[in-house]
Structures are given as C-alpha cells and as structure tokens.
Amino acid sequence: MRRVWIFRSLAALWVAVSLVWILALVFRGGDGTRAVFAETPFLFAERQQMVQDLVIERTLEKAESLAEGFFCEEALETLEEIPEPYREDERVAGARERFEEIRDGMVLYEKPVRHIFFHSLIVDTDLAFDGDYMANGYNYWMTTILEFERILEQMYEKGFILIDIHDIEHPLVPEGRIPFVLSIDDVNYYEYMKGDGFADRLVLDENGEVKNLYLEADGTEKIGNYDVMPILDEFVKEHPDFSLRGVKGVIAETGYEGTLGYRTNDLESPTLEADRESARKVAERLKETGWQFAVHGYGHRHTPKLSLGELQADTRQWKEEVGRLVGETVVYIYPYGEEVEYPSHHLAYLQEEGFRYYCGVWTKPFVQAGDGYIRQTRCNLDGYTLTTKDEVVADMIDTAYTRDPARPPLE
C-alpha cells in the first residue's frame, strides 16, 4: 500500500508542477496567454505519459528481478502496486503473462535429486599443500576456491538449479532444469586449520552481508569471499535463475569448537557473550539470504557407534550450545556419512527430537521416503572425487577441467 501511495503521489506532483507552470504563464497576460492555452493539452498529455512511463518502468524492473529467481507470485503482486489506470499498459500485461507462464510451467522432476557437499574451501594452496601432517588430508577432503567456482560455472551451464532440501521428495522445477541440493560441513573453522590457508570465520561486512575474515601470514586481516557461503551468494546474485526462489544451501554445524568460527563452546571465555551474539547475527543473516542449518553432531562422532545415551547427550548439547544460536532444524547430516539403521532405537530418538531429513554419503544420487523420514545421499566434490571419480560425476562436471593445477597427486 505504501508503494501505491508513493506512485500516486508522484503522479499528483507532476500534475501540480504542470499546473503551476501554466498558471505562471497565464498571469503574464497578453498574447502569450492564448499561446500557452493552445499548447497546454499537448504538454499536459506529454507530462502524464512521462509519469506513467516512470511508474511502470520502475515497477517492472523490480518485478522482473523477482521473476528471474522464480518468485513469480511476488512478481505478480508487485505489478498490482501499479496504479489502476496504468495496469492495462501493454508492457504490464505482457509481464503479467510471462510471470504466469513461468509459475504454471513448473514440472515434477522424477529422478533422485543430487546432493553435493563441501568442506571449507582452501584459499591459499601453498599453505594447505605445504607437506606438513595435514596436507594429505586437505588434498583428499577439501576443495579449492578455484575448483568450487569452476563447479558452479559448469553446473549452471548444464541446467542445474538449487532447491530446498525440504522439497527433494516431490521437486517441482522449471522444465528442462535439474534440481540439486548443496551443503557444506563443519563450518566451524577449527583450530587445526589456523595458518593453513583457510578463512578464520564468518562475519558481517559494513553492508550487513555475510563474508569471511581471512588472516594473511603476516597477520593482515581481509574481509571477502573466501568460502562457500559468500561465493555462492555472489554467484546467485549474478545468476538468479541458478536458484529456485533464492535457495542457497545447508550448513552442517558441529559444536565442539564453537559455531561459524566463534568459540562459543568455551564457557570460560571472557568474550563468550560477544561471540554468541556475533554468531547469532551471522546465522540470522544467512537464513535471511537462503541458507539453512543442519545438525552434524556436536562432537562429530560416529553416530551408529554411539550408545543411545551418548547420542542423546550429543544431540542435547548441540541444541543447547549451537541450536540456540542458529535456530531449530529438521535436518540431520551424519558425521562421516555413517547412517543409523532404518528403523532403529537411534532413528526413533532422532525422530522424537524433530528430525525428518537424514543425509549419508554416496556418490550416486539416492532419495528414499520412509515412515516419518526421508533419506538422501550426498556426493563429496573434493580432491578425492575430482581425482578418482571422473565418470561418477560426469553428469555435473568435467573433473580434468575442474581440478586446480596447484593440487598435488594423491598419496
């Protein structure tokens, strides 16, 4: 309603300015008055057309932007903000027809939905692959920024589109598009990663957008796109049709070394409350921009090997320390991809705690709906897969093109 009022006010302002201009000339008197009145109908119509064009163009720009990301209902609602006399303009009618075609053109995707996942991205390959005791692990299980960007580029070109994990059972997508889910594990920025070429934590920049703090070897602090979240945010901003209604991905959090890079697990820390508040604000902004959270176990332990009591304690601690900051979730992403039995006492407990979506690890797409649960497998696009699983992921990427030339051979 406020926008409608603004548009009407603009129109009224133009009319008022036109009248003032006419009256000013009339009060001059003389022969000029007759000339002014002779020109007034044309000038008035011209000014009215300018107002109409301004209102329509600005509203269409906003509506088109929404429709590009498949926010079709919102785009149609935006058109209703145009004042009544202008709604029959052919530009408005054409836009309305296009938005309705997009909305009504969604089709059911009948194959299992792909789910790919990553760990925090390698920013500096020289530091990550420096030959120390962690280098081989990074080479197997991590992905570089260059590789991640090439993965996004290829999947976009092949017609993949991000969807909400809650929609994997009966996904509706634009015809010809291929739905997939993306997740990132262990967004905690563990202590063992310090100095090894990874981001330090997630932060909000001066514009309130989620970025990373990255520390150079000399201690210089840099704020920028150094991990999956801000890089994907930028990619979707540039290619809004890569995401269905602004969906981004699922962030799988542990808790034993805090949350999102903040050591909220250290209950004796003098900065505990400040760290909690920072993590809470980052999590809130992530959710506002299409991200969701999942439990990845508080201690990243082997879920099926835990006793029922241990699983209960682990889950309770996650909810108390992490869930209070990032919010509730119905998604459980198994540490190490190791699933519990279906059915089992472990599954029954997790269901009692509100979890409905359970994700293991397997390179092939797999979705199964059971009694009160949905299982989905995830494919790790990391150094190991990029080096040894060419054919398995050929539907998504060309591994030879994707591999970072700085990546050493697997040992």
N, C-alpha and C positions, 0 to 999 in steps of 0.2 A: 504493500500500500504506500509505503514511504516513497518508493521509486516512481510510482504513478503520480504521486503528488508533485515530485520534483519535475517530471516531464511536463505536467500541466502548467507548472509554474514557469518553466522555460518558455512554453508557448505563449502564456499570458504576458511575459516580459517582452517578447518580440512584438506582440501586438501593441503594447503600451508604448514602446520606443517608436514604433511606426506612427502612432497617433500623435505623439509629442512632436515628431519631426514635421508631420503635416500641419499641425496647429501653428508651429513656429513660422512656417512659411505663409500660412493664411494670414497671420497677424501682420505680415509685412504689407498686405493690401496690394492695390494696383493691379496691373495686368498680370503680374506673376501669379496671383491667386488662381485665376482661371486656368493657367497652365498647370499649376500643381494639381487641381482637381481633375484635369484631363488625364494626368499621369497616374493618379492615386490608385485606381483599380488594378492596374498592371503591377505597380510597385507592391501593393498590399498582397496580391496573389503570389508574387515572387518571394516575398518575405515569409509568407505562410509555407511555401514549398521548402524553403531553406530550413525552417523549424521542423517540418515533417521529416525531411531527409536526415537531419541531425539526430532526432529521436530514434528513427528506425535504424540507422547505421550503428549507433552506439549499442542499442539493444540487440541487434542481430550479431554483432561482434561477440557479445557475452554469451548469447545462446549458442552460436556456432562452436565456441570454445568448450562449452559443456557437452555438446553433441559429439565432438571429436573423442571424448573419453567415455562415450556411451551413457552419459547422464541425460537420457532422452526425455524423461518426464520433467526433469528440472529445466531442460531447454525449452520444452513446450510451455511450462509455467512462466518462464522468462518472457516469452512472446506475449503472454497475457498482460504484462506490465505496460505494453504499448497502449496509449490512449485509444479508446474505441474508434474515433474517426479514421485512424491510420491503419487499423488491423487488416483492412481489405487490400492494402497495397500489395502488388504482385510479388514483391520481394518477401514480404511477411508470409503470404500464402504459400510461396514456394518453399520457404524454410520449414514451415509447419508440415508440409507434405513430406519433405526429406526426413525430418526427425521422426515422424510416424512410421515411415518405411524402415528406418534403422531399428526402431523399437519393436516393430512387428516382424522383423526379419531374423530374429534370433532362432537358432535351431539347436536341437539336442545333440550333443557330442556323445556318441555311443561306445567309444573305446575307453580303456582305462586312462585316467589323467596322469600325465607325467608330473613328477615332483623332484626338483633338483635342489641340492643344498651345498653350502659352502661353509668354511670356517673364515675367521677374519683374514682379510687379504694381505698379502705381502706387499709392502710399499717399496722397500729397498732390498733388492735381490742380493746385493753384495753382502749385506749384513745377515740376511736369512740363510744364504748358502755359503757361509764362511768356513765350513769344515768343522765346526765345533760339535758337541754331542747332540745338539738339537737339529742340526742342519738336515740330516737324513729324514727325520720325521716331518719337517716342514716340506721337504721335497715330495714326500708321499701324500700328505694330507692337506696341504694348503694350496691356494691359488693366488697368482699374482694379479695386480690391478690390470695389467695389460691383457691377461688371459680373460679376466672377468668382462672387460669391455668388449673383447672380441666375441665372447659367448653371447652377450646381449645383442650385439650387432647381427650375428648370424641367425639367432632365434627370431629376431624381429623380421629379418628378410624372408624367413621361411614361413611366416604367418602365425607364429606362436603368440599367445595372449595370456597375460597373468589373470588368474581368477582367485576368488576367495576359497580357502580350504573347506569352508562350510558348504560349498556348492559342488564338491567333487563327485557326489553320488549321481546327480542328475544335472550336469552342467549345460546351461544354455549360453551359446556364444554366437557371434556374427558368422554367417555362412562362410565356409572356407577357412575359418581360423582354427587353431589348435590350442586348446587350453592347457595351462600348466600352473603348478604351484611352486613357489620358491621359498626356501628357508635358509637361515644362517644359524649355525650352532655356536654356543659358548661366546656370546657377545659380552664377555666379562673382562677381556684384556688382562689375562693372567700375569702374574709376576714373572714367570719363566720367559715371557715374550719381551720383556723390557730389554731394550738395546739390540733387538734382533730384527729391526726393520718393520715393525708393526705400529699401528696407531696406538695411542695411550688411552683414549676414552672417547665417548660421545659427548658433545657439548652443543649448546645453542649459540649461534653467531649473533652479531648485532641486529640482524633482521628476524631473530627468533626461529631460524631454520636449523635443522639438525646437521651438524658437521662433525669432523673429528679433530681432536687435538693430537698433533704429531710432534714428537721431540726429535730434533736433529741430534747428531752425535755430539755437537758442541753445546747442547742444551737449548738451542734456539727453538721457540715454540711457534708452530704453524697451525693455522686453522684452515681446514679444507676438506676435500672429498678423498678420504684415504681408506674407506671401507665400503662394504656392500650397500649400506643404507643410503648415504648421501650420493653415491654414484648412480644407484638405481633411481633415486629421486630425480636427479638431473636428466637421466635418460627418458623417463616417463614424461617429464616436463617438455622435452624436445619431441617426443613421440607419444602423445597421449593415447593413441589407439593401440599401444602395446599393453595397456592395462584396461581391464573391464571395470569401469566405474571407480577408477583411482586405486584399485587394489595394488599393494606392493608385495609384501611377503610376511613370513612368520619368523620371529626372533626367539630362538630356543635358549633360555637362560638357565644356568646353574645358579648356585648361591654361595658356594664355599669360599669364593674370593670376591664376593660383592656382586654388584649389578651395573652393567653398562660402563664399567671402568672405575666405578666408585666403590671403595672398600666398606660397603655397608654391612659387611659381616663382622667387622671389628667393633665389638660393642664397647671397647675401652677407648676408642679413638676420640681425641678431642674435637675432631671435625665430623663426628658421626651424623649429627642432625643436619649440618650443612650438606654433607654428601648425600644423605637421604633426600633432601629437598631438591638437590641438583638432579639426581637420578629420576625423581618423580616428575620433574618438569620436562626432562628429555623424553621420558616414556609417554607422557601426555601428548607431546608434540608428535611423536612417532605415530601414535594411534590416530591423531587428527589427520595425518597425511597418508593413511592407508596401510600402516603396519599393525601386526598383531603379535601377541606373545604366546609362548608355549612353555610348559614345564619340561626341563631337560634333566630332572633330578637335582636335588640340592647338592649332593656330593658327587655327581657324575659317576655313580656306581652301577654295577651290572644288575639291572632290575630283576631279571628272573632268578638270580642267585641270592637275592636278599630274602630273609625271612619275612613273613607278613608284618611282624612288629617293626622290623628295620625299614620296610617300605613305608609303613605308616609314619614313622618318625621322620624319615627323609622328606616325605610329602608335606607333613605338617610344618617342618622347618622352612621349606620353600615358601609355603603360603604366608608364614609369619614374617619372614625377612624379605622375600622378593615380591610375592604377590601383593603385599601392602603397598608396594611402590609402583608396580606395573599394571596392577588390576587383575581381575579374575580371568580364567581361561578354561576352555573345554578341550584343549589340545595337549596331548602328552607325546613328546618326541623322545623315544627311548635312547638313553646313552649307549653308545657303541652300536646302535641299531638292533640291540638284542631284545626281542619281544617276549612277553609272558605268554602262557598258554591261553587258548580261547576254547572253552571257558576255563576259569581257574579262580581260586580264592583271591589271588593278586588282582585279576581283572575285576572281580566283583567289588573289591575295595576301591579301586580306581574309579569304577563307575559310581559308587556311592559318593565319592568326592567330586562328582560332576563332570568327569572326563568322558568325552564321546569319540574323539578322533585320536587314533593311535598310529604312530609312524615308525616303521622299521627302516632297514636299508637293503636295497636290492637294485641292481642296475636296470632291470626291466620294469615298466610301469605295471602297477597292480593296485586295484581298489576292490575291497570286499566289504559288503554290508552284513553285519551280524545282528544278534539280539541286543540292541541298545548300543551298538558301537559301529564305527567304520574304520577299517584298516587301510593304510596306504603305504606303499614303499617309496623310498627316496633314493635318488641316484646321486652319488658324490662326484661332482665335476672338479676334481683335484689333480694333483700331479700323477697319482697312480692311475686314475682313469684316463687322463689325457695321454699317458704313455703306453698303456697296455690294453685299452678297451675301445679301440677305434671303431669297430663295426657296431658295438653295442649302443653307441651314442651317435651314430651316423645320421639318424633322423633329425638330430638337433644341430650338430656341429661337425666341422672338419677338424680333427684333433691336430693334424700336422700344421694347419694354419693357426690354430688357437694357441699351441704351446709357445711359451715365452722363450726366446733364444737364450735367455740368461739361465734357464733351468738346466741343472746338470743331469747326467744319466742317473737312473735309479740304481741303488746298490742293494 
